[in-house]
Amino acid sequence: MKRILFTLLFIIGCSQRFPDYTPFTAQLIYDQSHNNVWGLWDHGYCGYSHVALMLQKYGIPASVNLKTLDECISSLPSAGYTNSILMLSVAKYQQFDNRQVDAICNYVYSGGLLFVIAEHDNMYDSAAFLNAVTKKIGITINSDAAGKDNINLQSLDDLNNRAYSKKFKLRNVVHMLSASLKGMNNTCQVLLCDDATDAVIAAGCTYGKGKMLVVGDSEMFWNADGRVGIHAGDNILFFTRCIEWLLEKKLSRIVHTTTPLPCFDAFNSGVAIDSSPSGVKHFFEALTEKIPSLAHDESINIIVNPKPDCRLHHKKRNVIFVEPYQNLLPATVWGKRLLSMGAVNTKPYSFFGDSNCEMLPCFITDGDRNFFDVVINHNRKKLYFHRLAGFSKKGNAGVLLHIPSSLWGETSHPGLEILNDGIPLYQPNDYDNVGFLYADRNLLVVGDADAIANQNRDTETFEQIVTIVSHWIHTGRIE
């Protein structure tokens, strides 16, 4: 009788249907304050921007956190969202301090939602880094590799391992190598590596009033090219089910955001005028305070974190804020294998083809600090950036504000493995005409969208960027 009752309860639990999610009642915040390996707004092969844009489609603003996590968590109630999903991911040789660990655990215990992305073999000491939090809540990330590691590659399929989820009723979730997980009694198995080993590579648990979900592989959420990453197999369905499990809501309603300002191109922007950390509500308030006519100006087109397929309005004057992206090079964790199998890293933005500006495939950072890594002098002011995209000029037109060549020795691809330790991925002479800002009469491009995000509104850099943009709109010049 007990067995029959257990079976019935199991069937009821697995067939539970969540109510529909109400758009814009939840947000996802991706922690990037620890120089994390993969970027949320990175449109390159290894980036997570497709995940961010998918969430936006359902009315879940996706944001990057650059502050300390305890400070970020303390600010969540003021944003006005019913639920927040905090996403932690792989970072290189970092660690949480005790204050951050306590803040994260207390956040979940009080009803917060935590999504953790790990990697196999304790890559970059990331298992030790993340276990400081996950073990306290109830799941241990093992320093191992679940799945086959095929060195005799004939196709990209040889890199893939296929996992399955009884909980989400999915049979073809594609991952590379994954860390296996060990949970306590209250842990539910979300994803199993294969039929042979049944190693658990994704698991969830409750903790107090909140929930945590841990996934042991980070590459399954890459933008990639459809053969690996978020668009391979059932991966996008798996990610969607993970979000639904955390929220206990079904993502069914696709929304189309509108903008109250004609100068803001919401259709082509990855972020919106909202109260999320990466939102640009305060930027447009500051800009329209300087230029009140912008509230009705249709000749200016402003794009923040452009989508990969965005197009410029050639009859308008365009202002674009971009984030840096990673190029897929042979000297990476998976780079040689992916390139040998025909994986192609196309340029993330096609609209630069008609301009005198080219975006460089790199992050520019001046050290290992967690926030405001790059300092640029402009008009006797110091502008502080978390990390920058670099630009070069393709023609004689336009002005390029230069990045000091001394920074190029520190230029890095966070998370991409350098084969020869100590040798920078880019040498200073790789690019002799590199800037963080490009401007001509009809195009202004700024190499850091985070600089104008809500979370940075109290910084001097924010004020200076507002001044630069307003001056360009008035005069067509930046200095």
KEGUVO-574005 format. One record per residue (C-alpha): residue number from 1; residue in one letter; z, y, x. Coordinates in steps of 0.001 Angstrom, whole numbers, plus 500000, padded with zeros to 6 digits. Example, Ala and Ser with C-alpha at 12.3 -4.5 7.8 and 13.67 -1.06 7.14 Angstrom:
+-----+------+--------+--------+--------+
: seq : type :      z :      y :      x :
+-----+------+--------+--------+--------+
:   1 :    a : 507800 : 495500 : 512300 :
:   2 :    s : 507140 : 498940 : 513670 :
+-----+------+--------+--------+--------+
//
This chain:
+-----+------+--------+--------+--------+
: seq : type :      z :      y :      x :
+-----+------+--------+--------+--------+
:   1 :    m : 500000 : 500000 : 500000 :
:   2 :    k : 500890 : 502376 : 502845 :
:   3 :    r : 497542 : 501629 : 504511 :
:   4 :    i : 495655 : 502409 : 501290 :
:   5 :    l : 497606 : 505658 : 500840 :
:   6 :    f : 496917 : 506668 : 504444 :
:   7 :    t : 493201 : 505943 : 503981 :
:   8 :    l : 493090 : 508072 : 500822 :
:   9 :    l : 494892 : 510942 : 502516 :
:  10 :    f : 492503 : 510689 : 505489 :
:  11 :    i : 489453 : 510826 : 503183 :
:  12 :    i : 490880 : 513817 : 501317 :
:  13 :    g : 491652 : 515593 : 504584 :
:  14 :    c : 488176 : 515019 : 506011 :
:  15 :    s : 486470 : 516132 : 502817 :
:  16 :    q : 488499 : 519344 : 502540 :
:  17 :    r : 486319 : 522263 : 501556 :
:  18 :    f : 487213 : 525721 : 502764 :
:  19 :    p : 486731 : 528794 : 500568 :
:  20 :    d : 483934 : 531149 : 501581 :
:  21 :    y : 484644 : 533639 : 504330 :
:  22 :    t : 484722 : 537298 : 503300 :
:  23 :    p : 482649 : 539265 : 505851 :
:  24 :    f : 484447 : 541723 : 508136 :
:  25 :    t : 487927 : 540334 : 507492 :
:  26 :    a : 488069 : 538589 : 510913 :
:  27 :    q : 487076 : 539445 : 514472 :
:  28 :    l : 486611 : 537461 : 517688 :
:  29 :    i : 487863 : 538902 : 520960 :
:  30 :    y : 486546 : 537315 : 524165 :
:  31 :    d : 488870 : 537891 : 527104 :
:  32 :    q : 486929 : 539266 : 530063 :
:  33 :    s : 489904 : 540880 : 531759 :
:  34 :    h : 490083 : 538119 : 534374 :
:  35 :    n : 486529 : 538463 : 535742 :
:  36 :    n : 485483 : 535555 : 533585 :
:  37 :    v : 482529 : 533440 : 534608 :
:  38 :    w : 480260 : 533804 : 531571 :
:  39 :    g : 479882 : 537147 : 529802 :
:  40 :    l : 479923 : 537588 : 526025 :
:  41 :    w : 477173 : 540230 : 526125 :
:  42 :    d : 475195 : 538578 : 528938 :
:  43 :    h : 471676 : 537987 : 527538 :
:  44 :    g : 470680 : 535828 : 530507 :
:  45 :    y : 470357 : 532050 : 530627 :
:  46 :    c : 474058 : 531528 : 531313 :
:  47 :    g : 475362 : 534181 : 528920 :
:  48 :    y : 477088 : 533904 : 525546 :
:  49 :    s : 475319 : 536743 : 523726 :
:  50 :    h : 473619 : 534406 : 521234 :
:  51 :    v : 477053 : 533236 : 520117 :
:  52 :    a : 478192 : 536843 : 519682 :
:  53 :    l : 475100 : 537720 : 517637 :
:  54 :    m : 475505 : 534608 : 515483 :
:  55 :    l : 479065 : 535646 : 514614 :
:  56 :    q : 477895 : 539158 : 513801 :
:  57 :    k : 475420 : 537636 : 511336 :
:  58 :    y : 478350 : 536285 : 509332 :
:  59 :    g : 480343 : 539503 : 509500 :
:  60 :    i : 482636 : 538583 : 512398 :
:  61 :    p : 482541 : 541388 : 514993 :
:  62 :    a : 482597 : 539938 : 518517 :
:  63 :    s : 484267 : 542018 : 521215 :
:  64 :    v : 485103 : 541920 : 524894 :
:  65 :    n : 488683 : 542580 : 525977 :
:  66 :    l : 489124 : 544382 : 529294 :
:  67 :    k : 492807 : 545265 : 528993 :
:  68 :    t : 495744 : 543065 : 529927 :
:  69 :    l : 496108 : 540375 : 527263 :
:  70 :    d : 499588 : 541428 : 526225 :
:  71 :    e : 498284 : 544954 : 525649 :
:  72 :    c : 495255 : 543620 : 523760 :
:  73 :    i : 497395 : 541409 : 521517 :
:  74 :    s : 499825 : 544210 : 520719 :
:  75 :    s : 496915 : 546366 : 519497 :
:  76 :    l : 495445 : 543765 : 517099 :
:  77 :    p : 497360 : 544795 : 513941 :
:  78 :    s : 496034 : 548375 : 514159 :
:  79 :    a : 492395 : 547172 : 514026 :
:  80 :    g : 492695 : 546271 : 510343 :
:  81 :    y : 491376 : 542680 : 510398 :
:  82 :    t : 493099 : 539892 : 508449 :
:  83 :    n : 492459 : 537382 : 511264 :
:  84 :    s : 491639 : 537642 : 514955 :
:  85 :    i : 490318 : 534809 : 517110 :
:  86 :    l : 491245 : 535253 : 520767 :
:  87 :    m : 488828 : 533397 : 523061 :
:  88 :    l : 489882 : 532416 : 526596 :
:  89 :    s : 487297 : 531019 : 529007 :
:  90 :    v : 486666 : 529895 : 532573 :
:  91 :    a : 487618 : 532401 : 535270 :
:  92 :    k : 487441 : 532136 : 539064 :
:  93 :    y : 490785 : 531520 : 540757 :
:  94 :    q : 492775 : 533638 : 538324 :
:  95 :    q : 496104 : 533159 : 536652 :
:  96 :    f : 498023 : 534555 : 533700 :
:  97 :    d : 501294 : 536232 : 534526 :
:  98 :    n : 504396 : 535259 : 532534 :
:  99 :    r : 504095 : 538273 : 530276 :
: 100 :    q : 500561 : 537312 : 529244 :
: 101 :    v : 501480 : 533642 : 528700 :
: 102 :    d : 504389 : 534642 : 526468 :
: 103 :    a : 502225 : 537134 : 524569 :
: 104 :    i : 499496 : 534543 : 523876 :
: 105 :    c : 501919 : 531814 : 522800 :
: 106 :    n : 503891 : 534194 : 520573 :
: 107 :    y : 500609 : 535435 : 519103 :
: 108 :    v : 499592 : 531909 : 518070 :
: 109 :    y : 503072 : 530951 : 516862 :
: 110 :    s : 503098 : 534026 : 514618 :
: 111 :    g : 499788 : 533063 : 512987 :
: 112 :    g : 497135 : 533965 : 515561 :
: 113 :    l : 494023 : 531900 : 516277 :
: 114 :    l : 493131 : 530783 : 519818 :
: 115 :    f : 489788 : 529333 : 521014 :
: 116 :    v : 489864 : 528025 : 524618 :
: 117 :    i : 486742 : 527101 : 526631 :
: 118 :    a : 487427 : 524949 : 529710 :
: 119 :    e : 485377 : 523170 : 532419 :
: 120 :    h : 485294 : 519830 : 534209 :
: 121 :    d : 487014 : 518977 : 537503 :
: 122 :    n : 489296 : 522023 : 537386 :
: 123 :    m : 486302 : 524165 : 538381 :
: 124 :    y : 487480 : 527437 : 539998 :
: 125 :    d : 491076 : 526281 : 539287 :
: 126 :    s : 490317 : 527076 : 535656 :
: 127 :    a : 492227 : 524091 : 534243 :
: 128 :    a : 495399 : 525205 : 536016 :
: 129 :    f : 494716 : 528758 : 534835 :
: 130 :    l : 494238 : 527812 : 531162 :
: 131 :    n : 496865 : 525041 : 531074 :
: 132 :    a : 499557 : 527663 : 531595 :
: 133 :    v : 498898 : 528505 : 527939 :
: 134 :    t : 497408 : 525377 : 526352 :
: 135 :    k : 500110 : 522933 : 527556 :
: 136 :    k : 502823 : 525074 : 525989 :
: 137 :    i : 500966 : 525035 : 522686 :
: 138 :    g : 500171 : 521318 : 522765 :
: 139 :    i : 496949 : 520388 : 524643 :
: 140 :    t : 496453 : 519574 : 528342 :
: 141 :    i : 493095 : 520119 : 530070 :
: 142 :    n : 492595 : 517267 : 532554 :
: 143 :    s : 491071 : 517799 : 536011 :
: 144 :    d : 488333 : 515240 : 535474 :
: 145 :    a : 484730 : 514898 : 534303 :
: 146 :    a : 483778 : 513113 : 531087 :
: 147 :    g : 480125 : 512114 : 530881 :
: 148 :    k : 477443 : 511040 : 533337 :
: 149 :    d : 476434 : 513158 : 536320 :
: 150 :    n : 472852 : 512144 : 536978 :
: 151 :    i : 471526 : 513287 : 540364 :
: 152 :    n : 468163 : 511523 : 539878 :
: 153 :    l : 466775 : 514075 : 537462 :
: 154 :    q : 463484 : 513483 : 535714 :
: 155 :    s : 463990 : 515928 : 532852 :
: 156 :    l : 466614 : 518281 : 531454 :
: 157 :    d : 467709 : 515453 : 529175 :
: 158 :    d : 469144 : 513770 : 532277 :
: 159 :    l : 471682 : 516579 : 532535 :
: 160 :    n : 472767 : 516203 : 528924 :
: 161 :    n : 475586 : 514098 : 527551 :
: 162 :    r : 475675 : 513538 : 523828 :
: 163 :    a : 479024 : 513722 : 522054 :
: 164 :    y : 479964 : 513210 : 518426 :
: 165 :    s : 482502 : 514629 : 516000 :
: 166 :    k : 484012 : 512514 : 513253 :
: 167 :    k : 485910 : 515530 : 512003 :
: 168 :    f : 482817 : 517714 : 511624 :
: 169 :    k : 480426 : 514816 : 510885 :
: 170 :    l : 478089 : 515607 : 513798 :
: 171 :    r : 476378 : 513008 : 515982 :
: 172 :    n : 474342 : 515027 : 518494 :
: 173 :    v : 476491 : 517630 : 520225 :
: 174 :    v : 475009 : 518198 : 523702 :
: 175 :    h : 477172 : 518997 : 526719 :
: 176 :    m : 476931 : 518655 : 530471 :
: 177 :    l : 480065 : 517377 : 532180 :
: 178 :    s : 483261 : 518106 : 530295 :
: 179 :    a : 486982 : 518057 : 530983 :
: 180 :    s : 488830 : 515482 : 528903 :
: 181 :    l : 491855 : 516606 : 526921 :
: 182 :    k : 495264 : 515165 : 526168 :
: 183 :    g : 497188 : 516307 : 523135 :
: 184 :    m : 500563 : 515892 : 521535 :
: 185 :    n : 501189 : 514136 : 518214 :
: 186 :    n : 500058 : 517096 : 516115 :
: 187 :    t : 496652 : 517220 : 517838 :
: 188 :    c : 493433 : 516363 : 515994 :
: 189 :    q : 490414 : 514986 : 517840 :
: 190 :    v : 487465 : 517329 : 517302 :
: 191 :    l : 484801 : 515998 : 519696 :
: 192 :    l : 484462 : 512653 : 521504 :
: 193 :    c : 482346 : 512288 : 524632 :
: 194 :    d : 480441 : 509104 : 523745 :
: 195 :    d : 480768 : 505746 : 522007 :
: 196 :    a : 481593 : 503940 : 525266 :
: 197 :    t : 484655 : 505899 : 526422 :
: 198 :    d : 485644 : 507954 : 523365 :
: 199 :    a : 487141 : 510523 : 525726 :
: 200 :    v : 488392 : 513531 : 523770 :
: 201 :    i : 486572 : 516664 : 524959 :
: 202 :    a : 487511 : 519030 : 522125 :
: 203 :    a : 490781 : 519078 : 520225 :
: 204 :    g : 492751 : 521297 : 517893 :
: 205 :    c : 496388 : 521713 : 516962 :
: 206 :    t : 498744 : 523863 : 514945 :
: 207 :    y : 501514 : 525837 : 516596 :
: 208 :    g : 503971 : 527617 : 514364 :
: 209 :    k : 501851 : 529494 : 511838 :
: 210 :    g : 498767 : 529583 : 514079 :
: 211 :    k : 496091 : 527252 : 515441 :
: 212 :    m : 494437 : 526507 : 518771 :
: 213 :    l : 491148 : 524767 : 519508 :
: 214 :    v : 490189 : 523694 : 523065 :
: 215 :    v : 486665 : 522676 : 524182 :
: 216 :    g : 486248 : 521039 : 527610 :
: 217 :    d : 482725 : 522278 : 528452 :
: 218 :    s : 481478 : 525858 : 528824 :
: 219 :    e : 477733 : 525251 : 529268 :
: 220 :    m : 477283 : 523952 : 525711 :
: 221 :    f : 477625 : 527571 : 524510 :
: 222 :    w : 475132 : 529120 : 526975 :
: 223 :    n : 472130 : 531023 : 525599 :
: 224 :    a : 469913 : 528746 : 527737 :
: 225 :    d : 466484 : 527766 : 526406 :
: 226 :    g : 467081 : 525222 : 523624 :
: 227 :    r : 467136 : 522162 : 525862 :
: 228 :    v : 470686 : 522901 : 526975 :
: 229 :    g : 473208 : 525368 : 525606 :
: 230 :    i : 473991 : 526671 : 522138 :
: 231 :    h : 470552 : 525863 : 520684 :
: 232 :    a : 470505 : 522232 : 521885 :
: 233 :    g : 471288 : 519367 : 519526 :
: 234 :    d : 473991 : 520143 : 516972 :
: 235 :    n : 475706 : 522679 : 519223 :
: 236 :    i : 475309 : 525706 : 516990 :
: 237 :    l : 476639 : 523697 : 514049 :
: 238 :    f : 479527 : 522495 : 516184 :
: 239 :    f : 480448 : 526042 : 517205 :
: 240 :    t : 480216 : 527182 : 513580 :
: 241 :    r : 482504 : 524343 : 512445 :
: 242 :    c : 485013 : 525288 : 515161 :
: 243 :    i : 485179 : 528861 : 513841 :
: 244 :    e : 485470 : 527575 : 510272 :
: 245 :    w : 488309 : 525235 : 511252 :
: 246 :    l : 490222 : 528075 : 512888 :
: 247 :    l : 489709 : 530508 : 510009 :
: 248 :    e : 489927 : 527829 : 507292 :
: 249 :    k : 486938 : 529577 : 505746 :
: 250 :    k : 483324 : 528513 : 505308 :
: 251 :    l : 480672 : 530700 : 506949 :
: 252 :    s : 478019 : 530833 : 504262 :
: 253 :    r : 477215 : 534466 : 503597 :
: 254 :    i : 474815 : 536175 : 505982 :
: 255 :    v : 475326 : 539932 : 506040 :
: 256 :    h : 473168 : 542839 : 507112 :
: 257 :    t : 475099 : 545758 : 508509 :
: 258 :    t : 474162 : 549301 : 507667 :
: 259 :    t : 474996 : 552452 : 509552 :
: 260 :    p : 476123 : 555818 : 508274 :
: 261 :    l : 474275 : 557584 : 511105 :
: 262 :    p : 470465 : 557679 : 511272 :
: 263 :    c : 470634 : 558111 : 515062 :
: 264 :    f : 472367 : 554734 : 515540 :
: 265 :    d : 470018 : 551728 : 515621 :
: 266 :    a : 472235 : 549088 : 513996 :
: 267 :    f : 469325 : 546653 : 513631 :
: 268 :    n : 468739 : 546420 : 517388 :
: 269 :    s : 472352 : 546833 : 518549 :
: 270 :    g : 474744 : 543990 : 519271 :
: 271 :    v : 477804 : 546041 : 518343 :
: 272 :    a : 478521 : 548243 : 515354 :
: 273 :    i : 480332 : 551399 : 514382 :
: 274 :    d : 483573 : 549602 : 513578 :
: 275 :    s : 487205 : 549366 : 514718 :
: 276 :    s : 486838 : 546311 : 516979 :
: 277 :    p : 487545 : 546714 : 520731 :
: 278 :    s : 483814 : 546684 : 521561 :
: 279 :    g : 482903 : 548774 : 518533 :
: 280 :    v : 481630 : 552331 : 519002 :
: 281 :    k : 483341 : 554191 : 516158 :
: 282 :    h : 485161 : 556614 : 518470 :
: 283 :    f : 482081 : 557241 : 520610 :
: 284 :    f : 480009 : 558399 : 517659 :
: 285 :    e : 482893 : 560483 : 516351 :
: 286 :    a : 483107 : 562222 : 519749 :
: 287 :    l : 479330 : 562615 : 520030 :
: 288 :    t : 478823 : 564057 : 516542 :
: 289 :    e : 481727 : 566425 : 517128 :
: 290 :    k : 479763 : 567847 : 520074 :
: 291 :    i : 476422 : 567694 : 518202 :
: 292 :    p : 477044 : 567899 : 514427 :
: 293 :    s : 473302 : 567767 : 513703 :
: 294 :    l : 473238 : 564122 : 514892 :
: 295 :    a : 474686 : 563124 : 511523 :
: 296 :    h : 471217 : 563869 : 510083 :
: 297 :    d : 468970 : 563597 : 513159 :
: 298 :    e : 466289 : 560896 : 512929 :
: 299 :    s : 464539 : 561857 : 516174 :
: 300 :    i : 467258 : 560262 : 518350 :
: 301 :    n : 467641 : 556480 : 518509 :
: 302 :    i : 470818 : 555047 : 520111 :
: 303 :    i : 471109 : 551317 : 520901 :
: 304 :    v : 474350 : 549773 : 522191 :
: 305 :    n : 474187 : 546274 : 523673 :
: 306 :    p : 470551 : 545728 : 522658 :
: 307 :    k : 469514 : 542400 : 521211 :
: 308 :    p : 467086 : 540425 : 523400 :
: 309 :    d : 464148 : 540970 : 521038 :
: 310 :    c : 464809 : 544633 : 520294 :
: 311 :    r : 461962 : 547133 : 520323 :
: 312 :    l : 462047 : 550811 : 521191 :
: 313 :    h : 460969 : 553453 : 518722 :
: 314 :    h : 458268 : 555085 : 520817 :
: 315 :    k : 458082 : 558093 : 518487 :
: 316 :    k : 461781 : 558766 : 519070 :
: 317 :    r : 463933 : 559642 : 522070 :
: 318 :    n : 465986 : 556580 : 522969 :
: 319 :    v : 469491 : 556211 : 524417 :
: 320 :    i : 470372 : 552650 : 525457 :
: 321 :    f : 473697 : 551248 : 526669 :
: 322 :    v : 473336 : 547822 : 528288 :
: 323 :    e : 475579 : 545213 : 529860 :
: 324 :    p : 474683 : 543378 : 533092 :
: 325 :    y : 473240 : 539878 : 533033 :
: 326 :    q : 473053 : 536926 : 535399 :
: 327 :    n : 469835 : 535626 : 536889 :
: 328 :    l : 469437 : 531867 : 537151 :
: 329 :    l : 469202 : 531272 : 540902 :
: 330 :    p : 469056 : 528046 : 542928 :
: 331 :    a : 472447 : 528829 : 544491 :
: 332 :    t : 474456 : 528188 : 541335 :
: 333 :    v : 476562 : 525395 : 539914 :
: 334 :    w : 473634 : 523998 : 537920 :
: 335 :    g : 470877 : 526305 : 539152 :
: 336 :    k : 468944 : 523938 : 541438 :
: 337 :    r : 468889 : 521191 : 538839 :
: 338 :    l : 467915 : 523466 : 535981 :
: 339 :    l : 465129 : 525166 : 537925 :
: 340 :    s : 463740 : 521858 : 539187 :
: 341 :    m : 463512 : 520708 : 535573 :
: 342 :    g : 461576 : 523772 : 534479 :
: 343 :    a : 464336 : 525907 : 532996 :
: 344 :    v : 463018 : 529460 : 533082 :
: 345 :    n : 465177 : 532555 : 533105 :
: 346 :    t : 463033 : 535132 : 531355 :
: 347 :    k : 463871 : 538811 : 531533 :
: 348 :    p : 466458 : 539559 : 528887 :
: 349 :    y : 464848 : 542751 : 527610 :
: 350 :    s : 461135 : 543126 : 526951 :
: 351 :    f : 461218 : 546817 : 526027 :
: 352 :    f : 461611 : 547885 : 529668 :
: 353 :    g : 458026 : 546752 : 530262 :
: 354 :    d : 456639 : 550053 : 528962 :
: 355 :    s : 459039 : 552265 : 530868 :
: 356 :    n : 459550 : 553327 : 534466 :
: 357 :    c : 462874 : 551495 : 534510 :
: 358 :    e : 463672 : 547905 : 535456 :
: 359 :    m : 467010 : 546187 : 534939 :
: 360 :    l : 468257 : 544061 : 537830 :
: 361 :    p : 469650 : 540554 : 537259 :
: 362 :    c : 473146 : 541012 : 538623 :
: 363 :    f : 476673 : 542203 : 538069 :
: 364 :    i : 477848 : 545016 : 540303 :
: 365 :    t : 481562 : 544899 : 541029 :
: 366 :    d : 483648 : 546394 : 543796 :
: 367 :    g : 486328 : 543768 : 544264 :
: 368 :    d : 488447 : 541294 : 542346 :
: 369 :    r : 490552 : 543609 : 540234 :
: 370 :    n : 490549 : 542936 : 536531 :
: 371 :    f : 489498 : 546301 : 535165 :
: 372 :    f : 487438 : 549302 : 536267 :
: 373 :    d : 486066 : 547678 : 539412 :
: 374 :    v : 483301 : 550160 : 540278 :
: 375 :    v : 483820 : 553830 : 541073 :
: 376 :    i : 480792 : 556154 : 540971 :
: 377 :    n : 480945 : 559838 : 541941 :
: 378 :    h : 478967 : 562144 : 539673 :
: 379 :    n : 479176 : 565944 : 539503 :
: 380 :    r : 482472 : 565936 : 541427 :
: 381 :    k : 483878 : 563502 : 538894 :
: 382 :    k : 484767 : 559868 : 539455 :
: 383 :    l : 483425 : 557489 : 536817 :
: 384 :    y : 485219 : 554141 : 536610 :
: 385 :    f : 483371 : 551086 : 535307 :
: 386 :    h : 484498 : 547524 : 534701 :
: 387 :    r : 481200 : 546232 : 536063 :
: 388 :    l : 477709 : 547629 : 535999 :
: 389 :    a : 474119 : 546721 : 535405 :
: 390 :    g : 471791 : 547979 : 538127 :
: 391 :    f : 468415 : 549663 : 537602 :
: 392 :    s : 465417 : 550414 : 539768 :
: 393 :    k : 462499 : 552788 : 539155 :
: 394 :    k : 459040 : 551346 : 538628 :
: 395 :    g : 457291 : 554699 : 538957 :
: 396 :    n : 457791 : 558268 : 540107 :
: 397 :    a : 458981 : 559600 : 536762 :
: 398 :    g : 462608 : 559829 : 535773 :
: 399 :    v : 465934 : 560267 : 537539 :
: 400 :    l : 468067 : 557451 : 538887 :
: 401 :    l : 471774 : 558028 : 539582 :
: 402 :    h : 472394 : 555919 : 542643 :
: 403 :    i : 474982 : 553275 : 543304 :
: 404 :    p : 476397 : 553655 : 546830 :
: 405 :    s : 474917 : 551020 : 549113 :
: 406 :    s : 478425 : 550074 : 550247 :
: 407 :    l : 478983 : 548402 : 546888 :
: 408 :    w : 476143 : 545984 : 547430 :
: 409 :    g : 478194 : 543988 : 549884 :
: 410 :    e : 480496 : 543181 : 546964 :
: 411 :    t : 477799 : 542535 : 544400 :
: 412 :    s : 478406 : 539173 : 542839 :
: 413 :    h : 477565 : 536832 : 540049 :
: 414 :    p : 481051 : 535966 : 538779 :
: 415 :    g : 481226 : 532226 : 538319 :
: 416 :    l : 477973 : 531346 : 540072 :
: 417 :    e : 478591 : 529181 : 543107 :
: 418 :    i : 477444 : 530581 : 546445 :
: 419 :    l : 476195 : 527763 : 548662 :
: 420 :    n : 477037 : 529610 : 551879 :
: 421 :    d : 480576 : 530906 : 551498 :
: 422 :    g : 481037 : 534529 : 552456 :
: 423 :    i : 477373 : 535499 : 552207 :
: 424 :    p : 476736 : 537926 : 549313 :
: 425 :    l : 474175 : 536859 : 546753 :
: 426 :    y : 472381 : 540176 : 547283 :
: 427 :    q : 472175 : 542032 : 550556 :
: 428 :    p : 472070 : 545862 : 550560 :
: 429 :    n : 468387 : 545863 : 551530 :
: 430 :    d : 467379 : 543699 : 548574 :
: 431 :    y : 467044 : 546846 : 546472 :
: 432 :    d : 466570 : 550215 : 548134 :
: 433 :    n : 466442 : 552261 : 544944 :
: 434 :    v : 469272 : 551140 : 542720 :
: 435 :    g : 471149 : 553154 : 540116 :
: 436 :    f : 473631 : 552820 : 537297 :
: 437 :    l : 471842 : 555304 : 535040 :
: 438 :    y : 468166 : 556105 : 534446 :
: 439 :    a : 466779 : 559120 : 532586 :
: 440 :    d : 463449 : 560702 : 531798 :
: 441 :    r : 462541 : 563078 : 528979 :
: 442 :    n : 462451 : 560360 : 526310 :
: 443 :    l : 464628 : 557549 : 527674 :
: 444 :    l : 468246 : 557444 : 528812 :
: 445 :    v : 469673 : 554093 : 529959 :
: 446 :    v : 473347 : 553628 : 530930 :
: 447 :    g : 474394 : 550464 : 532786 :
: 448 :    d : 477715 : 549841 : 531052 :
: 449 :    a : 478179 : 549596 : 527281 :
: 450 :    d : 481900 : 548882 : 527699 :
: 451 :    a : 482377 : 552439 : 528951 :
: 452 :    i : 481913 : 553786 : 525410 :
: 453 :    a : 483782 : 550999 : 523593 :
: 454 :    n : 486728 : 551860 : 521349 :
: 455 :    q : 489196 : 550285 : 523777 :
: 456 :    n : 488195 : 552775 : 526506 :
: 457 :    r : 488183 : 555952 : 524413 :
: 458 :    d : 491121 : 557490 : 526303 :
: 459 :    t : 489486 : 557260 : 529731 :
: 460 :    e : 487839 : 560057 : 531696 :
: 461 :    t : 484713 : 557909 : 532035 :
: 462 :    f : 484359 : 557809 : 528240 :
: 463 :    e : 484507 : 561602 : 528057 :
: 464 :    q : 482016 : 562009 : 530900 :
: 465 :    i : 479507 : 559621 : 529308 :
: 466 :    v : 479795 : 561545 : 526018 :
: 467 :    t : 479091 : 564736 : 527990 :
: 468 :    i : 476103 : 563200 : 529816 :
: 469 :    v : 474554 : 561903 : 526583 :
: 470 :    s : 475053 : 565147 : 524664 :
: 471 :    h : 473587 : 567165 : 527562 :
: 472 :    w : 470546 : 564867 : 527692 :
: 473 :    i : 469996 : 565173 : 523934 :
: 474 :    h : 470084 : 568993 : 524218 :
: 475 :    t : 468035 : 569417 : 527389 :
: 476 :    g : 466246 : 566152 : 528270 :
: 477 :    r : 468066 : 566178 : 531624 :
: 478 :    i : 471272 : 564617 : 532940 :
: 479 :    e : 472116 : 567257 : 535559 :
+-----+------+--------+--------+--------+
//
